[in-house]
């Protein structure tokens, strides 16, 4: 289960800037305007061996009314979800009454709280942080989120506080993990019951019936499975405190644990932007993917053609996924899902030998040469397997940092076709040799120095 970090603090102290830096993204809006963030924003932090989730929250204001009071509730949800809390303060503005009020509430939490003094660039960091010792939250971590200054030290400190991301053996007991994911009320629980052949989970025609991820181990034809029925993930603007308190976090953790994800789309409603966003999270996790078009049997020919066009346009980034029209309620198409799950699981856990991968790499380079960089051709020498679920191919060569994204996509598609992988993403990692003499300047001997001086003197005379 991935641990969770929550970012809290007053408005405009740099929470969203730190969120973007940690997640290497621009998902959170950043501007010099208090109160810009109101909803919870979730992201993934992958730095070194650390793998966790981070939650950006709206600023906590003392006079919260209207929409700002809703933002305050969102902060409380984030605090409930978190394993560690980052309390962010502004070094330039100094300590004020709002900081003291927030700190008083955070001290009541039975969770580690890290005091983060942001915006230390251009000021005396030690002098700016001195006032914040009065908050009684321990040694402050001094950072400049805009430039990343001090963030490495902050994460090193948090490593001691966060639990490691490990699978919960009580929830997944071997076999193939299948997560059923999608927006609310698309038929996830109905599909789970259909796959199990019994009324195992509650089904009701109201969004938010499932409020937590439900793990259901079972056995079919001698093969162990664990079905994970997840809570529907809505647009953040529609998240209700009582209904979806932990839905996003639990669903992201379920995706991380699963081997295969079945993403359900309500074919009657079509493909939405929220579907594309959630599928992006599945792609980031690197899980084998089946897109189930539920309620397909109730559509006319024109509606089916429209859905296919929408998928080609909006979901082109997951073109590797297996698409299956089904009806969870009536069972049509559901019986084939287990065969597809087996096929995708085998693809995700494939063993690839180094000679085979290297030969594929040579064929790809022969088919389409890498580009020139500064007049020199990028050389790709050999490849080997670097991991499974998803399959990882490590490619060694020279100047690989300069390889354009278009050529990386070409290699990705080439390896997928040659390996016959279906329904699973493939990841490529590139490595270039490190020059051990880079940055080392040879020291001249006395004789070489005198010779160089004579040459300079001779050149000046001429």
QUIPE-V226521 format. One record per backbone hydrogen bond with DSSP energy under -0.5 kcal/mol. NH is the residue of the N-H (numbers start at 0). CO is the residue of the C=O. Records with the same first field share a line. If there is no record, write none. Layout:
NH = CO  CO
//
This chain:
2 = 50
4 = 52
5 = 83
6 = 54
7 = 5  85
9 = 87
12 = 9
17 = 13
18 = 14
19 = 15
20 = 16
21 = 17
22 = 18
23 = 19
24 = 19
32 = 30
35 = 32
40 = 55
42 = 53
44 = 51
45 = 43
46 = 49
49 = 46
51 = 44
52 = 2
53 = 42
54 = 4
55 = 40  53
56 = 6
58 = 36
59 = 8
60 = 58
63 = 60
67 = 64
68 = 65
69 = 65
70 = 66
71 = 67
72 = 68
73 = 69
74 = 70
75 = 71
76 = 72
77 = 73
78 = 74
79 = 75
80 = 76
81 = 77
82 = 3
83 = 3
84 = 111
85 = 5
86 = 84  113
87 = 7  85
88 = 115
90 = 88  117
93 = 89
99 = 95
100 = 96
101 = 97
102 = 98
103 = 99
104 = 100
105 = 101
106 = 102
107 = 104
108 = 105
110 = 108
111 = 82
113 = 84
114 = 112  136
115 = 86  113
116 = 114  140
117 = 88  115
119 = 142
122 = 119
124 = 122
127 = 123
128 = 124
129 = 125
130 = 126
131 = 128
132 = 129
133 = 130
134 = 131
135 = 132
140 = 114
141 = 139
142 = 116  140
143 = 148
146 = 143
147 = 143
148 = 143
150 = 147
151 = 147
153 = 149
154 = 150
155 = 151
156 = 152
157 = 153
158 = 154
159 = 156
160 = 157
161 = 157
165 = 0  163
168 = 166
170 = 167
171 = 167
172 = 170
173 = 171
175 = 223
176 = 174
177 = 175  225
178 = 176  259
179 = 227
180 = 178  261
182 = 263
185 = 182
190 = 186
191 = 187
192 = 188
193 = 189
194 = 190
195 = 191
196 = 192
197 = 192
199 = 197
205 = 203
208 = 205
210 = 208
213 = 228
214 = 212
215 = 213  226
216 = 214
217 = 224
219 = 222
222 = 219
224 = 217
225 = 175
226 = 215
227 = 177
228 = 213  226
229 = 179  227
232 = 181
233 = 231
237 = 234
238 = 235
243 = 239
249 = 245
250 = 246
251 = 247
252 = 248
253 = 249
254 = 250
255 = 251
256 = 252
257 = 253
258 = 176
259 = 176
260 = 287
261 = 178
262 = 260  289
263 = 180  261
264 = 291
266 = 264  293
268 = 265
269 = 265
271 = 269
275 = 271
276 = 272
277 = 273
278 = 274
279 = 275
280 = 276
281 = 277
282 = 278
283 = 279
284 = 280
285 = 281  282
286 = 281
287 = 258
288 = 422
289 = 260
290 = 321
291 = 262  289
292 = 290  323
293 = 264  291
295 = 292  325
297 = 294
298 = 295
303 = 299
304 = 300
305 = 301
306 = 302
307 = 303
308 = 304
309 = 305
310 = 306
311 = 307
312 = 308
313 = 309
314 = 309  310
315 = 312
317 = 314
318 = 315
320 = 317
321 = 288
322 = 320
323 = 290
325 = 292
326 = 331
330 = 326
333 = 330
334 = 330
335 = 332
336 = 333
339 = 335
340 = 336
341 = 337
342 = 338
343 = 339
344 = 340
345 = 341
346 = 342
347 = 343
348 = 344
349 = 346
351 = 349
356 = 352
357 = 353
358 = 354
359 = 355
360 = 356
361 = 357
362 = 358
363 = 359
364 = 360
365 = 361
366 = 362
367 = 363
372 = 375
375 = 372
377 = 370
378 = 397
380 = 378  395
381 = 395
383 = 393
385 = 391
386 = 391
388 = 347
390 = 424
391 = 386
392 = 426
393 = 383  391
394 = 392  428
395 = 381
396 = 430
397 = 378
401 = 398
402 = 399
407 = 403
408 = 404
409 = 405
410 = 406
411 = 407
412 = 408
413 = 409
414 = 410
415 = 411
416 = 412
417 = 413
418 = 414
419 = 415
420 = 415
422 = 319
426 = 390
428 = 392
430 = 394
432 = 396
435 = 433
437 = 434
439 = 436
440 = 438
443 = 441
448 = 444
449 = 445
450 = 446
451 = 447
452 = 448
453 = 449
454 = 450
455 = 451
456 = 452
457 = 453
458 = 454
459 = 455
460 = 456
461 = 457
//
